[in-house]
């Protein structure tokens, strides 16, 4: 959809027009060179989504079915986290470290419902595996709306049901969580078992355009 040069970002060839800048959305400046490999992106996104899931889990009025689904999803992500982080280390050209101690600690903290400790451990890991994404000021959401109607509308426009893995209303969800977390959730796609898990077919540019649509548009109009 768009290309990158050493001097910056090129104008995208798309229905959408935007002003593009590259920033670090983890909130922490780092001195090491910019890396954008897929393993690092996946690691950063998984950590951010895990952090968001634990935050949701701590909500006092969370329905029990939703709580059960979140716990299952978090445990599933933790199972593969060590290998994902090691692959990110290798991709960045730094010493590959086993993260079994951290992932084991996370699993134990989850089992004992020490959710604050889980958040603290994830925060440390997020600093080590930051995710850089483009920030775009979108002025035309025509393509984003077409994508929403084609891929998302049928499942993600209703209110939550009392099921373990509800399909969230994307307009409501986008307005209730940080944008970087919403980007990460859309980047890694729908997670779950073989029935619900799909690969993400969208580019970064399309994801940011859809987040703009969900932030600014009224769901009743779509």
Rosetta blueprint (number, residue, H / E / L):
1 X L
2 X L
3 X L
4 X E
5 X E
6 X L
7 X L
8 X E
9 X E
10 X L
11 X L
12 X L
13 X L
14 X L
15 X L
16 X L
17 X L
18 X E
19 X E
20 X E
21 X E
22 X E
23 X E
24 X E
25 X L
26 X L
27 X L
28 X L
29 X L
30 X L
31 X L
32 X L
33 X L
34 X L
35 X L
36 X L
37 X L
38 X H
39 X H
40 X H
41 X H
42 X H
43 X H
44 X H
45 X H
46 X H
47 X H
48 X H
49 X H
50 X H
51 X H
52 X H
53 X H
54 X H
55 X H
56 X H
57 X H
58 X L
59 X L
60 X L
61 X L
62 X L
63 X L
64 X H
65 X H
66 X H
67 X H
68 X H
69 X H
70 X H
71 X H
72 X H
73 X H
74 X H
75 X H
76 X H
77 X H
78 X H
79 X H
80 X H
81 X H
82 X H
83 X H
84 X H
85 X H
86 X H
87 X H
88 X H
89 X H
90 X H
91 X H
92 X H
93 X L
94 X L
95 X L
96 X L
97 X L
98 X L
99 X L
100 X H
101 X H
102 X H
103 X H
104 X H
105 X H
106 X H
107 X H
108 X H
109 X H
110 X H
111 X H
112 X L
113 X L
114 X L
115 X H
116 X H
117 X H
118 X H
119 X H
120 X H
121 X H
122 X H
123 X H
124 X H
125 X H
126 X H
127 X H
128 X H
129 X L
130 X L
131 X L
132 X E
133 X E
134 X E
135 X E
136 X E
137 X E
138 X E
139 X L
140 X L
141 X L
142 X H
143 X H
144 X H
145 X H
146 X H
147 X H
148 X H
149 X H
150 X H
151 X H
152 X H
153 X L
154 X L
155 X L
156 X L
157 X L
158 X L
159 X L
160 X L
161 X L
162 X L
163 X L
164 X L
165 X L
166 X L
167 X L
168 X L
169 X L
170 X H
171 X H
172 X H
173 X H
174 X H
175 X L
176 X L
177 X L
178 X L
179 X H
180 X H
181 X H
182 X H
183 X H
184 X H
185 X H
186 X H
187 X H
188 X H
189 X L
190 X L
191 X L
192 X L
193 X L
194 X L
195 X L
196 X L
197 X L
198 X L
199 X L
200 X L
201 X L
202 X L
203 X L
204 X H
205 X H
206 X H
207 X H
208 X H
209 X H
210 X H
211 X H
212 X H
213 X H
214 X H
215 X H
216 X H
217 X L
218 X L
219 X H
220 X H
221 X H
222 X L
